[in-house]
Amino acid sequence: MNEVFSELKRALDEGQTVVLATVASTRGSTPRRAGARMLVRADGSFCGTIGGGCGESEVLYEALEVHKDGRPRLVHVDLTNPIDGDDKICGGVMEVFVEPVMPKTARPMHAERPH
């Protein structure tokens, strides 16, 4: 987790906007518990994890959408559907809050332009 906060500080110090994905709640068997975080840069690179696999891919996609529109969102990750393979250990649901984090000097990405 310290890696995520170190990278967040570095990005903000450099004037970069990043997106923070935080597991808000879980039910059933999930790869990570509430509080797990992943930081996503505009180029799609990231640090930290919310569990890997297809659930993390879904959140990564939404994080890139947040980079585009600046709007935070709650992503519902359903890991209860059967997937091929015997190595799948999850069978729960996660709610992941995905939000932009901007340096103080940055203008909000979705701010309305003056008329």
RAWOBEL-V185465 format. One record per residue. N is the residue number from 1. SS is DSSP state (helix for helix, strand for strand, loop for the rest). Layout:
# RAWOBEL-V185465
N_SS, N_SS
This chain:
# RAWOBEL-V185465
1_loop, 2_helix, 3_helix, 4_helix, 5_helix, 6_helix, 7_helix, 8_helix, 9_helix, 10_helix, 11_helix, 12_helix, 13_helix, 14_loop, 15_loop, 16_loop, 17_loop, 18_strand, 19_strand, 20_strand, 21_strand, 22_strand, 23_strand, 24_strand, 25_strand, 26_strand, 27_strand, 28_loop, 29_loop, 30_loop, 31_loop, 32_loop, 33_loop, 34_loop, 35_loop, 36_loop, 37_strand, 38_strand, 39_strand, 40_strand, 41_loop, 42_loop, 43_loop, 44_loop, 45_loop, 46_strand, 47_strand, 48_strand, 49_loop, 50_loop, 51_loop, 52_loop, 53_helix, 54_helix, 55_helix, 56_helix, 57_helix, 58_helix, 59_helix, 60_helix, 61_helix, 62_helix, 63_helix, 64_helix, 65_helix, 66_helix, 67_helix, 68_helix, 69_helix, 70_loop, 71_loop, 72_loop, 73_strand, 74_strand, 75_strand, 76_strand, 77_strand, 78_strand, 79_loop, 80_loop, 81_loop, 82_loop, 83_loop, 84_loop, 85_loop, 86_loop, 87_loop, 88_loop, 89_loop, 90_loop, 91_loop, 92_loop, 93_strand, 94_strand, 95_strand, 96_strand, 97_strand, 98_strand, 99_strand, 100_strand, 101_strand, 102_loop, 103_loop, 104_loop, 105_loop, 106_loop, 107_loop, 108_loop, 109_loop, 110_loop, 111_loop, 112_loop, 113_loop, 114_loop, 115_loop
